[in-house]
Structure formats: C-alpha cells, structure tokens
Amino acid sequence: MSIVLKTIKIVLLRLFHNNSRRVVFVLLTFFLTSSIARGEEIGIKEALDIFYKNNYDIVKNKYEIDKASADLLEAKLWLNPTLSSNAIGFDSNGSSITNTGNTQLAVRVDQPIRTGRKRELRVASAKENLEAVKLSYKDFIRNILSVFYTVYYNLCLDKLNIDFSRDELKRFEKTLEIAEKRHNTGFLSLNDYTKLKLARIELENNLTNFQTKYLNDLEDFNLLLGSSKRLEPAKILAQEDFREYSEETLLEKAYNNRPDLLSIQKQIKASEYSLSLAKAKRIPDVTVGLEYDSFGTVYKPGIGGGLSFELPLFNRNQGEISRRIAEHNQTQIQAEKVNKQIMTDVRQALSSYRGFVKVFDSYKSKKKEMENLLENSEKAFSLGGITVLDLIDTRRTYKDFITKYNQTLTQAMLSKELLRVYTGETK
C-alpha cells in the first residue's frame, strides 16, 4: 500500500510541475468520490417497506400486541377445579402402616364459578385493550416516521450539497486556467493568482465536509432501516411546486385517522368494562364441591356435595372500584389532551410547511438571477473587467445562495411528509 501511495505522490508532483491542472483535478475528484463506500440505492417507497419490516424499535414494540393477545386468552379461560384428599386413622409400627379400625378417607373436588358476568366483562375489557394496543402500535410507527423522514431528507440534502460542491470544483478549474494564462502573460499579479488557488482549497474542504456529514447520516439511516446490507437513498427528484393545504381539511383527516385518538377511545371503553368488573366483584363467586367419604370401622363409603361462597360483609371491593373510577377519569382527560394535541400538531406542521415553502419560493425566484450573476462575473474576470476579490466574493455569495436553496427545498419536502405524519397517514 505504501508503494502505491509513493507512486501516486510522484505522479502528482510531476503533474504539478508540468502545470497539468486538469489531470490533477480529475485524480483528486476520483479520490474524493471513491472515499465514500457506495451502497445499494433505493427509493423512498422501498426504504419505507424495509423500515416497517426491520426497524428494531418497531419489531420490538409489536410484541406488545402479543402480550395483549395473551391477556385476552387468559380472560377467556375457565377457573381450574381443586382436588383435595384427606385420610386419618392409620398407625405406623415402624415397618408398616396398619388400619386402626377408626379410619376416615375423604376425596373432594371443588369448582369455583364466577358470578355477576365477571368472565364476560373481563373478556370484553381485554378485547378493547387489545384493539387499543394495536392502534398504539400504529401510533408508535407514526411517531418514529418523523425520525425516518428527517434522516432521509438530511441524506438527500447531503447529496445535493455534494453534487453542487463537485460541480463547483469543476467550474472553478476553468477559472483557474484563465487566471493562470493571465498571470503568465502579466495581466494578473502573483498575489491575486495565489488568492484564487487558496479559494480552491475552500471548495475542496466544503466537498470533504459534505461527504463526511453524508457518511454519518448514512449510518443513522441504515440503523433505522435495520438492514443487513448497506443502503442509501436514490437521488431525489426535486419538487419545486408545492400545493396549498386547508387547515380544516387536515384536521378532519387527522381526527378520522390518528391512531392515538382511536386508541384512547378504545382505552376508555376498556376502562368502562374494568369498572363494571370491579363492581361485579361485590357479588361473591360460588364454589360447588363434590365429595367422596369413607369412615368408621365399617368403612362404608358415601358421596356428598357442598356449596360455599364469601359473605361480603366487610370487603365489598371498595378499594378497586375507587381505583377503576380514577383510572377511567384519567383516560377521559387523556382523550381531551389527545384531541388538543392533534390540533396543535396539525397547526404547527402546517405553519412550518407554509413558512418553508414561502422561503423556498423566494430563493427559487432569484435562482436564475444568481446563476446569471456568477456567469457574467466569470466572463468579466476572463476579460479583466473585475478584480479577483470581486470574483471570489461573487462565488461565495453564489455558494451560500445555492446551499440555502437546497436546504429550504429539502425542508419544504420534509415538512410536506410530516404533514401526512401528523394527520395519521402512515403509508
């Protein structure tokens, strides 16, 4: 590897010595480009499919549905019977057990039976809770989707900035060639020529910084996808026209679709059933028993039965009823908060969307003017009409403008996706 690096160094030195700037630039661009390990490019729809399937947090959270299903299964099960056996009247003489003649043997089976519709209410509550958990799972996906879209469009912005920086390097090479000719013919001072070569270093550093940020964001992207292979988003098709949305329409859609609101409504029903179950527990359950007995010297067997239940004299389940009432009230207050949260989310998302679109439109309206300004400045410099400092200042202004243009473009596209997230459209 060291021999290869030494060879490259010798070649670059010779190229610099021969002023073969264009070849040097091609080599430099190659090494800067190849420093990024390329992965398989996928569109946003394919990325979403992988995200829904493999994201670690989504997969882990899905087991909450299995746990709620297990609670429903348990609620449907009948209580187990109890088998008991007792024997007395036997004696041990050390080596064997003998019958004393006064023997009693009892075998009993008891079956507890729930009363007051307890099993029915427990099943109904578990069913509503299962539906609530399913909706909460969808809401979990909705919330984490905002992270996905943010990372995705950050990568898209990184790509736009990398492409722009690479194009700027290529474009600046032509300016340097003109500057070199003017310097060699005595029309450009060494001081100004050096300033231009130093300006090129800034362009190279910008490209390096954008590539570094892209690699870091790419790690976040692949962690979110939970993919076994390296993936990266395909180049986005820039959407420069953004539609207007009505707040009323978005709110109506959110109230119909938001899974957190639908989930809390199911939780309210589940809490109502839980409260009814707590009240039903004031009615004592009944235990029905069947017993087989044999006793006495005759040891004649007999069969009998029994019935038992608690007497609700002191504990009428007052504590659990009070707890269930409090839980029900809490759930209703939470439902009010969710309604208010939906309104806040939609209004803030819409406000952000409109703001980003307005800012982007202002940059879009001046983009052609900025491109013409840079082009005219480059032509003027080649003819000696402007100074090096004027050209560098114009290029810096152009670079800042395009960087902000790309940023506001991706922010507008991201805010459009977040509008869908806040109205409950997860797919």
N, C-alpha and C positions, 0 to 999 in steps of 0.2 A: 504493500500500500504506500510506503514511504517513497519507493522508486517512482510510482505513478505520480505522486504529488510533486516530486522534484522535477519530473519531466514536464508537467503542466506549468510549473513555475518558470522553467527555462523558455518554454514556448511563449508564455505571456510576456516575459521580459523582451524577447526578440520582437514580438509584435508591437510592443510599446516603442521599442527602439526604431522600428520601421514605420511608426505612426499609422499602423493598420487598425484604426479605431473601430471600424465597423465589425471586423472579425472578433476583436476583443469583446465588443458588446454582445455578439452572438454567443460567445463562450460563456460570458457572465450570465446572460439570460438563461442559458441552458442549465447552469449550476443552480441558480436561484429557483428555477422551476422544478428541477428534479429533486430538490431538497424536501419537497412535500411528497410523502408516500401516498400514492393515489389509491383510492378505494373504489368500489363499485358505485356508480352514480344512480340514484333513484329519485323519482318524483315525489311530490308531497303525498299523493294518494298511497303509493307503495310504502312510504315511510310511516304513514298513519296505520296501515294494516299491520306492519311489523310492531309498531308501538303498542297497539291494542293487544297483540298476541303475546309479546315477550317482555314488556316493561316489568321490571321486578316488583315495583310497588303495586301495579295493577294486578299482577298474578297473585301476590301475597294477599291483597285486600279481597280478592274473590273468594277466599276461604271463609270469609265472614258469612257468605251465603250458605256454605256447607254447615257452618255452626248453627245458623238459624234453622236450617232444614232438620238438623239433629234435634233441636228443641221441639219442633213440630212433631217429629216422630215420637219423642218421649211423651209429649202431651196426649198422643193418641193411645198409648199403651194402657192396658188394664193393670190394676194393682195385683201383685202376686199373693197367693194364699200362703198361710203359715201352717206348718206341720209341727206338732209338738207331741212328745211321748213321755210318760212318767210310769215308773214301776217301783213298788215298795213291798216289803215282806220277805226279802231274801236275806240269807245269812251265809257267812263265809267261815268255814272251819280250817282255813289255811290252804288246803289243796283243791277245794271245790266249793261251789256255791249251791246251797240247798234251800228248798222252799220251806218256810216256817209254818205253812198252813194258813197264815193270816196274810194273804197276798192281794195286792191291788195293782192292776195294769190299766193304764189309760192312754189312748191314742186319739188325738184331736186335730181336726183341720178347720182353720178359720179363714174366711174370705171377706176382706173388707170391701164395702160397696160405697162409692161416692154418691152423695145425695145433692139435691138442690142445683142440678145441672152443672156441677163443678167441672166434670170432664168436658162437657160441651163448650163451656166458657173458656177453659184452658186451651182447647184446640183452636177456638175462634181467635183468641189473643195471639197464639203462636202463628197462625196463618197471616194475620195482619202484620205481625212483626217481621215475618219472612218477606212479605212484599215490600215493607219499609226498608229492609236491609238490601234488597235487590235494587231499589231506587237509590239508596245511599251509595251503593257501588257505582251506579251510573254517575252520580254526582261527584264521586271521587275522581272518576275519569274526566269529568268536565273540568274540575279544578286543575288537575295535572296537565290538561291540554294546553292551558295558558303557558305553562313552562315549555311544553313541546314547541308551540308556535314561536315563542320568544327565541329559543335556541335555534330553531330552523331559520328564522329570518335574520338572526345575527350572522349565521353562516352565509346566507345569501348576500348580506351586506359586505361581509368579508370578501366574497368572490368578486363583487362589483368593484370594490376598492383595489383588489389585487390586479384585476384586468385593467383598471384605469391607470394604476401605477406602472404597470408593464408597458402600456401604450405610451405613457408619458416619457418613459425612458427611451423608447424607440424614437419618439418625436424629438426629444432633446438631442439625440445623436446628430440629427440633421443640422440643428442649430450650432452644435459644437464644430461640425465640419465647416460650416460657413465662417464661424469665428476663427478657426484655425487658418483658413485661407486669408481672411482679412489681417490676421496677426502676421502671417508670413510675408504679406505684401506691404506691411507697415501701416495699415489703416486701423489697427486695433492694438492698444497697448498691452504689454505683458501683464500688467495689473488687472485689467478688465478681462483678459483671457483666463487668468487664474481664477477670478471670481466665478466665471462660468463653469470651470472644471470643478470648483468646490460646490457649486449649486447641484451638480450631478450627484455628488455624494449624498445630498439630502434626499434626492429622488430614490437612490438605491436603499437608503435607510427606511424610507417610507414603505417601499415594497417589502423589505425584510420584516418590519413591524406588523404589517397587514398579514403576511404569511404566518408569522408566529401566533397572532391572535386567531387566525383561521384554524391552526392545528389545535390550539387549546379548546376552542369552541367545538371542534370536531370530536374531541374526547367526550365532552358533555353530551353531544348528540348521540354517539354510539352507546354511552351508558344509559341514556334514556330509552333507546331502542332495545337494549338488551340483546343485540345481535351477536352471533358467533363470528361474523366476519366484518371487516372494516367497510363501512358505508359512508357515503357523503351525498348531500343533496345535489341534484342536477341544477344547471344554471336556470334561474327563474326567467319567465317571460314577463318583463316589466309591464305592469298595468298602470298606465298613466291617466286613465279616466276612471273616476270614482263616482258612484251614484249617491244620491241623497236618500237618507232614511228618515222615516217618521217615528217620533218617539212613541206615539200611541200604538202604532203597528208593532213595534219592537216589544213594548210592554205586554201587549196582548199575547204575542207569541211566547214571551217568557213565562207568563202566568199559566199558559197551557202546557209548556214543555219542561220547565225547570224541574229536574228530578228531586232537588232538595225540598221544594214546596210539596210535590206529590208524596215524598217520603214522610214529611212531617204530618201530612193528613192521614196517612196510614198509621203513624205512631199515635195519633190522637184516638183513632178507633181501637188500636191495641190497648191503650191505657184505659179506655172505657170498659172494655171487656175485663181487664185486670181488676178494675174497681168493682165490677159486678161479681167477679170471682171472689174477691176479698169479702164482700157482703154475704155471698153464698156460704162461705166457710163458717158463718154463725150457726148454720144448720148442721148438726153433728152427723158425721158419717156413721154407717151401721156396719157392724161385723157379725156375719152369720157363721155359726160353727156347727160342725158335725163331730160327735164323739163316740168312741168305742171304749167300753169299760168292762173289765172282768175283775171280781174281787171276792174275798171271803174264802172259807175252807172248801166250799163247793166249787168255787172258781167259775161261777156261771157268768157268761158274757152278756152284756147289754148294750144297746145302741140308744143314744140320745142326742139332742141338739140344744143350741143356745143362741141367744141374741144379745148383743151388747152395743152400747153407744155412750158417748160422753154426755154429761149433763152441763149445758152451757150456763152455769150459774155465775161464774166469776169472769172467765175469759171469753168474751164474745167477739174476739178478733178486732177489738177497737184499735189497737196499735197499727195493724196492717192496713185497715180501712183508712185511717188518717194518713198513712204514708202514700197510699194509692191516690187519695184525693189531692195531696200535694204534688205528686208526680204528674197527674192529669192537668193540674193548673199550670205547672211548669211547661208542659208540652204545648198548651194553648198559647202561652206567652211566647214560646219559641216560634210558633207558627206566625204570630204577629211580626216578630223580628224578621223572619224569612221573607215575608211579604214586603216589608220595608227595605230589606237588603236587596231584593230583586230590583225594586225601583231605583235604589241608589246605584247599583251595578250598571244597569242599562243607561241611566242618565250620564254617569261618569264615562262609560265606554263610548257613548255617542258624542259626548263633548270632546273627548280625546280624538276620536275619529275625525270630526269636523275640523278640529284645530290642525291636525297633521295634514289633512287634505288641503286646507287653506294655505298653510305654509308651503307645501309642495307645489301648489299651483303658482305661487309667487316665484319660486325658483324655476319652474317649468316655463313661465312666460319670459324669463330673461336668459334661458339657456342658449338659445341661438345667438343672442346678442353677445354673450360671453365668449362663445366659440369664435365669432367674427372678430372680437377684440383681440383674442390671442393670435389668430391667424394674421390679422393686419399688423400686429406688433412684431411678429416674426419676419414678415415681409419688410417692414420698416427697418428692422435691425440689419437684415441682409443688405439693405441699400445704404446703411449708415444714417438712417433718419432718427433713430432713438439710441440712447445710451444702454450700456449693459445693465445698469441699475434699474432703468425703466423696464427693460425686458424681464429681468428677474422678478421685479415687483408685480408685473402683469401676470407672469406664470404662477406666482404664489397666490395671487387673487383668484386666478382661474382654478388652481388646485383646491383651494378652500371652498370655492363655489360648488365644484362638482362633487366634492366629498359630502357637503351638506345636501346637495341634490340627491345623491344616492341614499343618504341617511334618512331624509324625510320621505323618500319614495318607499323604502322598506318599512318605515314606521307606519305609513299610511296603509300599506298592505297588511302589516301585522295587526293594526287596530281594526281593520275590517274583519279579520279572522276572529279577533277577540269579541267583536260584536256578536258573532254566531255563538261563541262560547257562553257569553252572558245571557243569551236568550235560550240556552239549553239545547242547541243543535250540536250534538257531539259527533255526528257523522254527516 
